[in-house]
Amino acid sequence: MVVLNDNVPSPGLRNDWGWSLFIEFNGREILFDADTRGEIIAYNSQKLNIDLSSIDFSFLSHYHGDHYGGYEYFEGKKSFKVYVPDKDRILRKLGLLPIVVEKFEEIEEGVFSTGPLSSLGLKEHSMVLKIDDLNILIVGCSHPGIDVIAKKVFERLGKIYFTIGGFHEPPLRALDRLAEVSEYIAPAHCSGSRAKEYVKKKYGKKYVSVRTGSEIILPF
């Protein structure tokens, strides 16, 4: 997988507050979230030799602008599937094809949604990729709590191999609970420097540093 945009910049790539991942999995190409602006993911994908026109489907974690704003890049592409956690109010206006996920389920071969979890009225779901017996958890902002999300995945699919995404400046105890069920942890986006330093210091062997442009090949 490649980080198309994260809050942490990299030389030669454009950057803003947002989150987007390009993922190659089982012969398919997946876009997880779409950052804040289409021009960012368009520019960075070109620099990183990624062809966004070949995306097979997308997964939107939740309806915040720093995760759905970049879908403007795909405007008018009627067959562009986007798995979403709640009734759509954005993507249809762009001419895209939102598919609402209502429960924990396998949405594509080897690709799972946790189903929507709520936080203060906001619904968010997370994606799990199953590589043989390894579970890869990919999150957007973890508004429901990264520990809550990880627990649900652990209870349904077993131990998590790798967790990546925004943890929303979590309580340290939530990171401890995550570390109990995830072998590797890559805090990104809205996780905050405190969370990154805590995981790096206390769980050094588990910590994976990521930023805009990072390429992660799994399993390690």
N, CA, C and O of each residue as an XYZ file, in Angstrom:
880
protein
N       0.844     -1.191      0.000
C       0.000      0.000      0.000
C       0.879      1.241      0.000
O       2.019      1.214      0.465
N       0.330      2.331     -0.531
C       1.058      3.591     -0.621
C       0.204      4.700     -0.008
O      -0.992      4.798     -0.283
N       0.824      5.529      0.819
C       0.126      6.663      1.424
C       0.107      7.808      0.416
O       1.136      8.438      0.169
N      -1.060      8.077     -0.166
C      -1.171      9.171     -1.138
C      -1.120     10.527     -0.457
O      -0.575     11.484     -1.006
N      -1.683     10.608      0.729
C      -1.537     11.830      1.530
C      -1.748     11.529      3.001
O      -2.640     10.775      3.390
N      -0.897     12.147      3.802
C      -0.987     12.102      5.258
C      -0.694     13.521      5.727
O      -0.213     14.349      4.953
N      -0.980     13.797      6.973
C      -0.678     15.135      7.495
C       0.810     15.449      7.454
O       1.198     16.613      7.348
N       1.649     14.410      7.537
C       3.100     14.604      7.526
C       3.586     14.621      6.077
O       3.379     13.646      5.355
N       4.230     15.709      5.633
C       4.638     15.839      4.230
C       5.907     15.067      3.898
O       6.608     14.575      4.783
N       6.185     14.973      2.603
C       7.435     14.418      2.095
C       7.913     15.288      0.941
O       7.093     15.818      0.191
N       9.225     15.445      0.784
C       9.760     16.268     -0.303
C       9.282     15.780     -1.668
O       9.264     14.579     -1.940
N       8.893     16.730     -2.523
C       8.490     16.400     -3.877
C       7.032     16.022     -4.041
O       6.556     15.825     -5.158
N       6.316     15.921     -2.914
C       4.898     15.573     -2.963
C       4.073     16.686     -2.336
O       4.556     17.417     -1.472
N       2.837     16.807     -2.772
C       1.949     17.808     -2.192
C       1.284     17.245     -0.942
O       1.199     16.032     -0.749
N       0.819     18.153     -0.109
C       0.367     17.721      1.209
C      -0.686     18.663      1.746
O      -0.650     19.866      1.488
N      -1.617     18.113      2.491
C      -2.545     18.911      3.271
C      -3.047     18.044      4.421
O      -2.614     16.903      4.583
N      -3.964     18.592      5.219
C      -4.554     17.798      6.294
C      -5.549     16.843      5.653
O      -6.595     17.265      5.162
N      -5.225     15.567      5.658
C      -6.109     14.591      5.043
C      -5.518     13.197      5.115
O      -4.480     12.973      5.738
N      -6.198     12.263      4.464
C      -5.783     10.866      4.545
C      -6.293     10.108      3.328
O      -7.477     10.172      2.996
N      -5.395      9.393      2.670
C      -5.771      8.570      1.525
C      -4.699      7.516      1.286
O      -3.503      7.800      1.350
N      -5.147      6.298      1.011
C      -4.246      5.183      0.740
C      -4.594      4.534     -0.593
O      -5.767      4.373     -0.929
N      -3.569      4.164     -1.343
C      -3.726      3.327     -2.530
C      -3.256      1.932     -2.152
O      -2.165      1.762     -1.608
N      -4.085      0.935     -2.442
C      -3.794     -0.427     -1.991
C      -3.906     -1.396     -3.159
O      -4.896     -1.389     -3.890
N      -2.897     -2.221     -3.327
C      -2.956     -3.339     -4.266
C      -3.165     -4.604     -3.456
O      -2.375     -4.920     -2.566
N      -4.237     -5.331     -3.768
C      -4.604     -6.493     -2.956
C      -5.349     -7.505     -3.814
O      -6.363     -7.183     -4.434
N      -4.840     -8.728     -3.844
C      -5.494     -9.816     -4.583
C      -5.792     -9.446     -6.035
O      -6.848     -9.787     -6.568
N      -4.856     -8.751     -6.664
C      -5.026     -8.393     -8.064
C      -5.961     -7.232     -8.312
O      -6.302     -6.937     -9.458
N      -6.383     -6.562     -7.234
C      -7.273     -5.409     -7.369
C      -6.615     -4.166     -6.793
O      -5.693     -4.246     -5.981
N      -7.110     -3.017     -7.230
C      -6.582     -1.746     -6.748
C      -7.691     -1.003     -6.011
O      -8.788     -0.809     -6.535
N      -7.379     -0.595     -4.789
C      -8.373     -0.026     -3.878
C      -7.920      1.360     -3.437
O      -6.740      1.581     -3.163
N      -8.859      2.283     -3.372
C      -8.596      3.601     -2.796
C      -9.316      3.679     -1.460
O     -10.543      3.612     -1.400
N      -8.545      3.822     -0.390
C      -9.138      3.996      0.939
C      -9.137      5.480      1.279
O      -8.078      6.093      1.417
N     -10.316      6.046      1.413
C     -10.491      7.482      1.617
C      -9.850      8.261      0.457
O      -9.071      7.713     -0.322
N     -10.194      9.533      0.367
C      -9.773     10.286     -0.827
C      -9.232     11.670     -0.503
O      -9.234     12.559     -1.354
N      -8.764     11.853      0.739
C      -8.110     13.100      1.099
C      -9.077     14.283      1.007
O     -10.287     14.101      0.867
N      -8.536     15.475      1.087
C      -9.323     16.704      1.113
C      -9.592     17.269     -0.276
O     -10.662     17.821     -0.535
N      -8.611     17.126     -1.169
C      -8.732     17.717     -2.507
C      -8.261     16.738     -3.576
O      -7.256     16.047     -3.409
N      -9.001     16.692     -4.668
C      -8.632     15.810     -5.759
C      -7.273     16.126     -6.345
O      -6.557     15.223     -6.777
N      -6.909     17.400     -6.363
C      -5.633     17.790     -6.970
C      -4.442     17.213     -6.210
O      -3.388     16.971     -6.798
N      -4.605     16.990     -4.899
C      -3.510     16.427     -4.101
C      -3.265     14.974     -4.483
O      -2.136     14.590     -4.789
N      -4.327     14.161     -4.465
C      -4.121     12.749     -4.789
C      -3.781     12.566     -6.266
O      -3.081     11.618     -6.623
N      -4.263     13.454     -7.124
C      -3.921     13.366     -8.546
C      -2.429     13.631     -8.753
O      -1.754     12.886     -9.463
N      -1.924     14.689     -8.132
C      -0.514     15.051     -8.272
C       0.383     13.971     -7.672
O       1.337     13.520     -8.307
N       0.070     13.564     -6.449
C       0.927     12.592     -5.768
C       0.896     11.233     -6.448
O       1.924     10.563     -6.538
N      -0.264     10.821     -6.926
C      -0.336      9.525     -7.606
C       0.514      9.535     -8.873
O       1.160      8.538     -9.195
N       0.516     10.650     -9.588
C       1.345     10.749    -10.786
C       2.826     10.658    -10.423
O       3.589      9.954    -11.085
N       3.228     11.365     -9.377
C       4.624     11.334     -8.934
C       5.035      9.943     -8.450
O       6.197      9.555     -8.565
N       4.075      9.205     -7.911
C       4.353      7.881     -7.350
C       4.060      6.759     -8.347
O       4.060      5.581     -7.991
N       3.809      7.147     -9.611
C       3.545      6.181    -10.688
C       2.338      5.289    -10.398
O       2.369      4.080    -10.629
N       1.285      5.906     -9.892
C       0.033      5.207     -9.616
C      -1.037      5.735    -10.565
O      -1.217      6.945    -10.706
N      -1.736      4.822    -11.207
C      -2.782      5.194    -12.161
C      -4.143      5.119    -11.471
O      -4.680      4.029    -11.277
N      -4.696      6.259    -11.105
C      -5.977      6.274    -10.401
C      -7.135      5.814    -11.280
O      -8.191      5.448    -10.763
N      -6.957      5.826    -12.583
C      -8.038      5.391    -13.471
C      -8.256      3.884    -13.403
O      -9.262      3.374    -13.896
N      -7.311      3.173    -12.791
C      -7.424      1.712    -12.714
C      -8.006      1.230    -11.386
O      -8.061      0.026    -11.135
N      -8.442      2.162    -10.535
C      -9.028      1.786     -9.246
C     -10.257      0.900     -9.475
O     -11.129      1.232    -10.278
N     -10.318     -0.227     -8.763
C     -11.463     -1.135     -8.886
C     -12.631     -0.717     -8.001
O     -13.788     -0.818     -8.407
N     -12.332     -0.251     -6.801
C     -13.371      0.275     -5.917
C     -12.717      1.092     -4.817
O     -11.501      1.049     -4.628
N     -13.539      1.833     -4.099
C     -13.035      2.671     -3.014
C     -13.803      2.385     -1.730
O     -14.871      1.772     -1.745
N     -13.239      2.842     -0.628
C     -13.813      2.638      0.704
C     -13.710      3.966      1.438
O     -12.611      4.454      1.699
N     -14.853      4.548      1.770
C     -14.877      5.808      2.515
C     -15.181      5.513      3.973
O     -16.238      4.971      4.297
N     -14.251      5.870      4.851
C     -14.418      5.539      6.270
C     -15.545      6.326      6.916
O     -16.315      5.773      7.701
N     -15.652      7.618      6.595
C     -16.704      8.450      7.189
C     -16.827      9.760      6.411
O     -15.958     10.120      5.618
N     -17.924     10.453      6.662
C     -18.234     11.668      5.900
C     -17.654     12.923      6.554
O     -18.393     13.766      7.062
N     -16.347     13.035      6.534
C     -15.662     14.279      6.865
C     -14.860     14.694      5.639
O     -14.311     13.852      4.928
N     -14.798     16.002      5.398
C     -14.236     16.521      4.161
C     -12.805     16.130      3.881
O     -12.404     16.043      2.720
N     -12.013     15.890      4.937
C     -10.617     15.514      4.715
C     -10.471     14.042      4.325
O      -9.359     13.531      4.187
N     -11.609     13.372      4.151
C     -11.610     11.979      3.702
C     -12.404     11.792      2.407
O     -12.126     10.866      1.645
N     -13.386     12.657      2.151
C     -14.168     12.509      0.922
C     -13.917     13.611     -0.111
O     -14.355     13.477     -1.254
N     -13.230     14.689      0.255
C     -13.069     15.820     -0.659
C     -12.453     15.452     -1.997
O     -12.830     16.005     -3.030
N     -11.514     14.526     -1.984
C     -10.810     14.160     -3.205
C     -11.608     13.340     -4.193
O     -11.157     13.109     -5.315
N     -12.788     12.897     -3.792
C     -13.614     12.148     -4.746
C     -14.046     13.012     -5.926
O     -14.536     12.497     -6.931
N     -13.865     14.310     -5.806
C     -14.157     15.194     -6.940
C     -13.335     14.799     -8.161
O     -13.743     15.043     -9.297
N     -12.180     14.192     -7.925
C     -11.316     13.752     -9.026
C     -12.034     12.737     -9.925
O     -11.773     12.671    -11.127
N     -12.933     11.954     -9.337
C     -13.614     10.885    -10.077
C     -15.009     11.300    -10.550
O     -15.797     10.453    -10.970
N     -15.314     12.580    -10.484
C     -16.659     13.066    -10.806
C     -17.134     12.574    -12.175
O     -16.413     12.651    -13.170
N     -18.364     12.067    -12.192
C     -18.965     11.599    -13.432
C     -18.670     10.155    -13.776
O     -19.184      9.640    -14.769
N     -17.847      9.488    -12.969
C     -17.517      8.085    -13.229
C     -18.587      7.216    -12.566
O     -18.439      6.810    -11.414
N     -19.657      6.938    -13.298
C     -20.863      6.339    -12.726
C     -20.653      4.933    -12.180
O     -21.392      4.502    -11.295
N     -19.668      4.218    -12.687
C     -19.430      2.849    -12.227
C     -18.444      2.784    -11.063
O     -18.065      1.695    -10.634
N     -18.026      3.944    -10.548
C     -17.010      3.984     -9.488
C     -17.668      3.661     -8.145
O     -18.368      4.494     -7.568
N     -17.432      2.436     -7.656
C     -18.034      1.972     -6.407
C     -17.299      2.541     -5.198
O     -16.070      2.533     -5.141
N     -18.067      3.031     -4.242
C     -17.498      3.503     -2.977
C     -18.326      2.908     -1.842
O     -19.517      3.194     -1.719
N     -17.695      2.084     -1.018
C     -18.380      1.521      0.143
C     -18.403      2.565      1.254
O     -17.360      3.081      1.656
N     -19.599      2.871      1.744
C     -19.784      3.965      2.703
C     -20.526      3.458      3.942
O     -21.223      2.445      3.872
N     -20.381      4.162      5.089
C     -20.973      3.685      6.342
C     -22.356      4.233      6.656
O     -22.951      3.866      7.669
N     -22.868      5.099      5.810
C     -24.130      5.759      6.123
C     -24.785      6.226      4.829
O     -24.151      6.248      3.774
N     -26.033      6.589      4.918
C     -26.758      7.114      3.768
C     -25.953      8.232      3.118
O     -25.494      9.155      3.791
N     -25.791      8.139      1.815
C     -24.917      9.081      1.114
C     -25.574     10.436      0.897
O     -26.751     10.531      0.550
N     -24.781     11.483      1.112
C     -25.251     12.834      0.833
C     -24.234     13.626      0.015
O     -24.399     14.827     -0.195
N     -23.200     12.958     -0.438
C     -22.103     13.631     -1.136
C     -21.814     13.004     -2.502
O     -21.795     13.695     -3.521
N     -21.593     11.701     -2.508
C     -21.001     11.047     -3.675
C     -21.942     10.955     -4.872
O     -21.496     11.035     -6.017
N     -23.226     10.790     -4.622
C     -24.165     10.724     -5.747
C     -24.183     12.034     -6.531
O     -24.402     12.044     -7.742
N     -23.950     13.131     -5.825
C     -23.907     14.429     -6.505
C     -22.732     14.502     -7.478
O     -22.750     15.281     -8.431
N     -21.713     13.681     -7.226
C     -20.555     13.624     -8.111
C     -20.741     12.585     -9.210
O     -19.878     12.423    -10.072
N     -21.872     11.883     -9.176
C     -22.136     10.875    -10.192
C     -21.499      9.534     -9.904
O     -21.384      8.701    -10.802
N     -21.078      9.306     -8.654
C     -20.425      8.052     -8.286
C     -21.456      7.048     -7.777
O     -22.650      7.344     -7.736
N     -20.990      5.857     -7.388
C     -21.883      4.773     -6.990
C     -21.618      4.367     -5.538
O     -20.868      3.420     -5.298
N     -22.213      5.058     -4.571
C     -22.024      4.689     -3.167
C     -22.821      3.440     -2.804
O     -23.966      3.278     -3.227
N     -22.208      2.564     -2.019
C     -22.859      1.347     -1.534
C     -22.810      1.374     -0.011
O     -21.729      1.335      0.577
N     -23.962      1.440      0.623
C     -24.021      1.553      2.080
C     -23.800      0.185      2.716
O     -24.460     -0.790      2.357
N     -22.866      0.124      3.662
C     -22.601     -1.093      4.426
C     -23.270     -0.940      5.785
O     -23.074      0.063      6.471
N     -24.060     -1.939      6.171
C     -24.851     -1.812      7.391
C     -24.402     -2.728      8.514
O     -24.875     -2.598      9.643
N     -23.486     -3.666      8.219
C     -23.056     -4.613      9.252
C     -21.651     -5.111      8.933
O     -21.120     -4.855      7.852
N     -21.058     -5.823      9.881
C     -19.751     -6.441      9.664
C     -19.922     -7.503      8.581
O     -20.669     -8.466      8.758
N     -19.231     -7.323      7.467
C     -19.385     -8.284      6.382
C     -18.217     -8.220      5.404
O     -17.464     -7.247      5.370
N     -18.087     -9.276      4.614
C     -17.104     -9.327      3.539
C     -17.717     -8.626      2.333
O     -18.696     -9.107      1.762
N     -17.144     -7.493      1.947
C     -17.730     -6.687      0.874
C     -17.152     -7.025     -0.496
O     -17.819     -6.856     -1.517
N     -15.927     -7.497     -0.513
C     -15.270     -8.008     -1.712
C     -14.445     -9.201     -1.232
O     -14.253     -9.373     -0.028
N     -13.965    -10.012     -2.144
C     -13.211    -11.188     -1.729
C     -12.000    -10.791     -0.879
O     -11.105    -10.088     -1.348
N     -11.985    -11.249      0.372
C     -10.884    -10.956      1.274
C     -10.895     -9.570      1.866
O      -9.966     -9.193      2.581
N     -11.945     -8.793      1.577
C     -12.054     -7.413      2.067
C     -13.302     -7.300      2.941
O     -14.411     -7.598      2.498
N     -13.109     -6.869      4.181
C     -14.201     -6.781      5.136
C     -14.432     -5.337      5.575
O     -13.507     -4.527      5.632
N     -15.687     -5.043      5.883
C     -16.027     -3.806      6.588
C     -16.414     -4.178      8.005
O     -17.056     -5.203      8.237
N     -16.019     -3.339      8.950
C     -16.429     -3.564     10.337
C     -17.908     -3.267     10.531
O     -18.478     -3.566     11.580
N     -18.529     -2.675      9.510
C     -19.869     -2.155      9.696
C     -19.774     -0.831     10.430
O     -18.759     -0.553     11.068
N     -20.809     -0.011     10.353
C     -20.741      1.315     10.968
C     -20.733      1.263     12.487
O     -21.523      0.553     13.109
N     -19.824      2.031     13.066
C     -19.792      2.277     14.506
C     -20.039      3.766     14.689
O     -19.579      4.576     13.885
N     -20.755      4.128     15.731
C     -21.169      5.525     15.895
C     -20.394      6.245     16.986
O     -20.001      5.654     17.992
N     -20.186      7.535     16.762
C     -19.583      8.419     17.757
C     -20.229      9.791     17.613
O     -20.030     10.476     16.610
N     -20.992     10.182     18.608
C     -21.678     11.481     18.610
C     -22.475     11.701     17.324
O     -22.478     12.793     16.755
N     -23.142     10.652     16.885
C     -23.989     10.743     15.707
C     -23.296     10.503     14.381
O     -23.958     10.394     13.349
N     -21.967     10.420     14.389
C     -21.210     10.171     13.164
C     -20.960      8.680     13.011
O     -20.474      8.031     13.937
N     -21.290      8.136     11.851
C     -21.033      6.728     11.585
C     -19.710      6.577     10.834
O     -19.419      7.311      9.890
N     -18.930      5.614     11.279
C     -17.627      5.352     10.660
C     -17.419      3.849     10.581
O     -17.722      3.121     11.526
N     -16.901      3.387      9.448
C     -16.514      1.980      9.381
C     -15.057      1.886      8.961
O     -14.491      2.827      8.404
N     -14.468      0.746      9.236
C     -13.056      0.512      8.934
C     -12.944     -0.727      8.059
O     -13.858     -1.550      8.000
N     -11.820     -0.844      7.388
C     -11.619     -1.929      6.429
C     -10.593     -2.926      6.946
O      -9.594     -2.550      7.560
N     -10.854     -4.194      6.690
C      -9.911     -5.255      7.035
C      -9.598     -6.054      5.778
O     -10.503     -6.513      5.080
N      -8.318     -6.214      5.497
C      -7.863     -7.073      4.412
C      -7.356     -8.366      5.021
O      -6.596     -8.343      5.989
N      -7.768     -9.478      4.468
C      -7.326    -10.771      4.984
C      -6.325    -11.375      4.012
O      -6.694    -11.828      2.928
N      -5.056    -11.379      4.405
C      -3.981    -11.961      3.609
C      -3.637    -13.304      4.232
O      -2.938    -13.362      5.243
N      -4.129    -14.386      3.631
C      -4.022    -15.714      4.236
C      -4.632    -15.652      5.637
O      -5.833    -15.420      5.773
N      -3.826    -15.854      6.676
C      -4.374    -15.797      8.038
C      -4.030    -14.484      8.743
O      -4.174    -14.377      9.960
N      -3.579    -13.492      7.988
C      -3.207    -12.205      8.575
C      -4.306    -11.175      8.333
O      -4.818    -11.053      7.221
N      -4.662    -10.438      9.379
C      -5.679     -9.395      9.284
C      -5.027     -8.014      9.289
O      -4.287     -7.674     10.212
N      -5.304     -7.228      8.260
C      -4.766     -5.878      8.127
C      -5.913     -4.895      8.364
O      -6.874     -4.865      7.596
N      -5.814     -4.098      9.419
C      -6.863     -3.149      9.776
C      -6.488     -1.743      9.300
O      -5.423     -1.224      9.635
N      -7.375     -1.145      8.520
C      -7.146      0.195      7.984
C      -8.281      1.094      8.452
O      -9.455      0.804      8.221
N      -7.918      2.187      9.112
C      -8.923      3.068      9.705
C      -8.790      4.482      9.148
O      -7.752      4.868      8.608
N      -9.880      5.245      9.298
C      -9.881      6.634      8.850
C      -9.478      7.566      9.963
O      -8.348      8.053      9.994
N     -10.407      7.822     10.892
C     -10.128      8.701     12.037
C     -10.392      8.045     13.384
O     -10.045      8.607     14.423
N     -10.999      6.867     13.383
C     -11.260      6.137     14.636
C     -12.078      6.944     15.634
O     -11.808      6.899     16.834
N     -13.073      7.680     15.151
C     -13.922      8.430     16.077
C     -14.581      7.540     17.128
O     -14.734      7.976     18.269
N     -14.978      6.305     16.791
C     -15.578      5.444     17.816
C     -14.568      4.927     18.844
O     -14.957      4.365     19.867
N     -13.267      5.117     18.574
C     -12.200      4.634     19.448
C     -11.413      3.540     18.758
O     -11.983      2.530     18.348
N     -10.105      3.729     18.623
C      -9.290      2.731     17.939
C      -9.319      1.401     18.678
O      -9.256      0.342     18.052
N      -9.414      1.446     19.999
C      -9.494      0.210     20.776
C     -10.825     -0.499     20.558
O     -10.876     -1.729     20.523
N     -11.891      0.263     20.411
C     -13.217     -0.313     20.152
C     -13.241     -0.999     18.785
O     -13.756     -2.108     18.643
N     -12.678     -0.326     17.791
C     -12.619     -0.893     16.439
C     -11.783     -2.166     16.432
O     -12.202     -3.189     15.890
N     -10.599     -2.099     17.036
C      -9.698     -3.250     17.054
C     -10.322     -4.433     17.792
O     -10.165     -5.581     17.378
N     -11.020     -4.151     18.874
C     -11.676     -5.222     19.632
C     -12.714     -5.931     18.779
O     -12.813     -7.157     18.807
N     -13.485     -5.166     18.024
C     -14.510     -5.766     17.168
C     -13.880     -6.663     16.114
O     -14.369     -7.762     15.855
N     -12.791     -6.194     15.503
C     -12.100     -7.000     14.496
C     -11.520     -8.253     15.128
O     -11.634     -9.343     14.567
N     -10.899     -8.107     16.291
C     -10.297     -9.245     16.995
C     -11.351    -10.300     17.321
O     -11.112    -11.497     17.161
N     -12.509     -9.851     17.775
C     -13.575    -10.788     18.146
C     -14.144    -11.515     16.936
O     -14.570    -12.664     17.051
N     -14.157    -10.868     15.787
C     -14.734    -11.479     14.585
C     -13.721    -12.267     13.760
O     -14.051    -13.323     13.219
N     -12.493    -11.766     13.659
C     -11.525    -12.358     12.736
C     -10.247    -12.859     13.394
O      -9.466    -13.571     12.762
N     -10.022    -12.497     14.652
C      -8.801    -12.918     15.330
C      -7.765    -11.810     15.395
O      -8.056    -10.654     15.089
N      -6.560    -12.171     15.794
C      -5.497    -11.197     16.025
C      -5.202    -10.392     14.768
O      -5.277    -10.900     13.649
N      -4.866     -9.130     14.980
C      -4.573     -8.203     13.886
C      -3.066     -8.169     13.643
O      -2.283     -8.065     14.587
N      -2.664     -8.257     12.386
C      -1.239     -8.204     12.057
C      -0.732     -6.766     11.995
O       0.341     -6.460     12.513
N      -1.506     -5.884     11.360
C      -1.043     -4.516     11.108
C      -2.235     -3.576     11.160
O      -3.272     -3.839     10.552
N      -2.082     -2.475     11.894
C      -3.122     -1.446     11.978
C      -2.537     -0.118     11.521
O      -1.474      0.290     11.989
N      -3.231      0.559     10.602
C      -2.747      1.836     10.085
C      -3.901      2.818      9.947
O      -5.020      2.439      9.601
N      -3.610      4.091     10.224
C      -4.601      5.137      9.993
C      -4.645      6.159     11.104
O      -3.756      6.215     11.954
N      -5.683      6.962     11.090
C      -5.854      8.006     12.091
C      -6.504      7.465     13.350
O      -7.531      6.788     13.289
N      -5.902      7.768     14.494
C      -6.407      7.266     15.781
C      -7.105      8.347     16.600
O      -7.594      8.067     17.695
N      -7.159      9.576     16.090
C      -7.907     10.676     16.702
C      -7.411     11.025     18.108
O      -8.203     11.136     19.044
N      -6.101     11.196     18.243
C      -5.484     11.577     19.519
C      -6.083     10.785     20.682
O      -6.711     11.364     21.569
N      -5.891      9.481     20.681
C      -6.579      8.611     21.641
C      -5.983      8.678     23.045
O      -4.837      9.094     23.214
N      -6.760      8.269     24.054
C      -6.184      8.069     25.387
C      -5.095      7.002     25.298
O      -5.187      6.086     24.480
N      -4.084      7.115     26.121
C      -2.977      6.162     26.055
C      -3.444      4.744     26.345
O      -2.910      3.784     25.789
N      -4.428      4.612     27.204
C      -4.933      3.276     27.516
C      -5.540      2.621     26.271
O      -5.476      1.402     26.114
N      -6.120      3.423     25.401
C      -6.669      2.869     24.158
C      -5.555      2.295     23.286
O      -5.744      1.282     22.612
N      -4.401      2.944     23.304
C      -3.252      2.433     22.553
C      -2.729      1.146     23.168
O      -2.291      0.246     22.450
N      -2.771      1.053     24.486
C      -2.375     -0.188     25.156
C      -3.290     -1.338     24.736
O      -2.829     -2.447     24.463
N      -4.579     -1.059     24.688
C      -5.531     -2.106     24.296
C      -5.336     -2.498     22.833
O      -5.473     -3.668     22.473
N      -5.015     -1.513     21.993
C      -4.712     -1.824     20.595
C      -3.483     -2.716     20.500
O      -3.470     -3.691     19.748
N      -2.462     -2.379     21.260
C      -1.210     -3.141     21.220
C      -1.398     -4.588     21.668
O      -0.625     -5.465     21.282
N      -2.408     -4.833     22.469
C      -2.684     -6.198     22.930
C      -3.160     -7.099     21.798
O      -2.994     -8.317     21.863
N      -3.750     -6.508     20.763
C      -4.348     -7.333     19.701
C      -3.742     -7.092     18.324
O      -4.117     -7.767     17.366
N      -2.802     -6.131     18.201
C      -2.204     -5.817     16.902
C      -0.688     -5.957     16.965
O      -0.038     -5.371     17.831
N      -0.134     -6.732     16.048
C       1.309     -6.991     16.062
C       2.117     -5.762     15.649
O       3.175     -5.495     16.217
N       1.624     -5.018     14.665
C       2.288     -3.792     14.218
C       1.276     -2.654     14.188
O       0.092     -2.864     13.925
N       1.766     -1.434     14.467
C       0.886     -0.275     14.591
C       1.508      0.918     13.870
O       2.661      1.270     14.120
N       0.740      1.535     12.976
C       1.215      2.707     12.230
C       0.249      3.868     12.446
O      -0.686      4.042     11.664
N       0.458      4.666     13.496
C      -0.410      5.828     13.729
C      -0.164      6.883     12.645
O       0.982      7.184     12.314
N      -1.237      7.433     12.103
C      -1.097      8.415     11.023
C      -2.179      9.481     11.157
O      -2.940      9.498     12.124
N      -2.233     10.367     10.171
C      -3.277     11.379     10.045
C      -3.517     12.113     11.368
O      -2.666     12.888     11.805
N      -4.656     11.878     12.003
C      -5.064     12.642     13.189
C      -4.624     11.999     14.499
O      -5.122     12.371     15.562
N      -3.704     11.044     14.443
C      -3.298     10.340     15.668
C      -2.627     11.267     16.673
O      -2.805     11.116     17.882
N      -1.858     12.225     16.170
C      -1.164     13.162     17.045
C       0.219     12.676     17.441
O       0.470     11.473     17.503
N       1.107     13.611     17.707
C       2.494     13.280     18.043
C       2.592     12.518     19.358
O       3.472     11.674     19.521
N       1.697     12.808     20.296
C       1.721     12.114     21.593
C       1.488     10.615     21.405
O       2.189      9.795     21.999
N       0.519     10.264     20.592
C       0.226      8.854     20.341
C       1.389      8.176     19.626
O       1.759      7.050     19.959
N       1.958      8.860     18.648
C       3.079      8.280     17.915
C       4.263      8.029     18.839
O       4.866      6.956     18.810
N       4.591      9.014     19.652
C       5.729      8.874     20.560
C       5.478      7.791     21.599
O       6.395      7.063     21.979
N       4.245      7.687     22.053
C       3.909      6.677     23.057
C       4.089      5.270     22.494
O       4.710      4.419     23.130
N       3.547      5.027     21.307
C       3.680      3.704     20.696
C       5.143      3.408     20.386
O       5.622      2.297     20.609
N       5.842      4.407     19.873
C       7.257      4.226     19.523
C       8.097      3.905     20.751
O       8.980      3.049     20.700
N       7.821      4.593     21.856
C       8.620      4.410     23.069
C       8.256      3.132     23.807
O       9.139      2.390     24.235
N       6.963      2.868     23.959
C       6.536      1.721     24.768
C       6.477      0.427     23.970
O       6.700     -0.653     24.517
N       6.177      0.534     22.671
C       6.017     -0.662     21.847
C       6.891     -0.543     20.603
O       6.413     -0.663     19.474
N       8.173     -0.307     20.832
C       9.092      0.005     19.738
C       9.074     -0.976     18.587
O       9.119     -0.564     17.428
N       9.009     -2.270     18.879
C       9.032     -3.279     17.825
C       7.730     -3.310     17.028
O       7.687     -3.819     15.908
N       6.686     -2.767     17.611
C       5.395     -2.725     16.932
C       5.239     -1.481     16.056
O       4.456     -1.487     15.106
N       5.968     -0.435     16.365
C       5.749      0.873     15.744
C       6.249      0.924     14.302
O       7.364      0.497     14.001
N       5.403      1.455     13.419
C       5.765      1.667     12.019
C       5.501      3.132     11.687
O       4.378      3.613     11.841
N       6.522      3.833     11.237
C       6.399      5.252     10.896
C       5.928      5.405      9.450
O       6.482      4.787      8.541
N       4.900      6.234      9.245
C       4.410      6.489      7.891
C       4.190      7.983      7.692
O       4.023      8.735      8.653
N       4.193      8.392      6.443
C       3.967      9.782      6.069
C       3.515      9.795      4.609
O       3.429      8.738      3.983
N       3.231     10.957      4.069
C       2.878     11.077      2.655
C       3.950     10.408      1.790
O       5.137     10.712      1.916
N       3.529      9.507      0.924
C       4.462      8.831      0.029
C       5.016      7.523      0.533
O       5.684      6.816     -0.221
N       4.764      7.173      1.786
C       5.280      5.911      2.329
C       4.713      4.719      1.567
O       3.530      4.695      1.227
N       5.560      3.736      1.305
C       5.123      2.475      0.704
C       5.289      1.369      1.730
O       6.362      1.209      2.310
N       4.236      0.613      1.951
C       4.260     -0.465      2.934
C       3.951     -1.767      2.219
O       2.885     -1.918      1.623
N       4.878     -2.701      2.279
C       4.692     -4.011      1.659
C       4.479     -5.030      2.768
O       5.327     -5.194      3.645
N       3.352     -5.707      2.723
C       2.984     -6.658      3.767
C       2.894     -8.073      3.196
O       2.534     -8.256      2.033
N       3.230     -9.089      4.032
C       3.732     -8.960      5.404
C       5.180     -8.507      5.429
O       5.902     -8.629      4.439
N       5.592     -7.983      6.574
C       6.968     -7.510      6.729
C       7.922     -8.691      6.681
O       9.134     -8.510      6.794
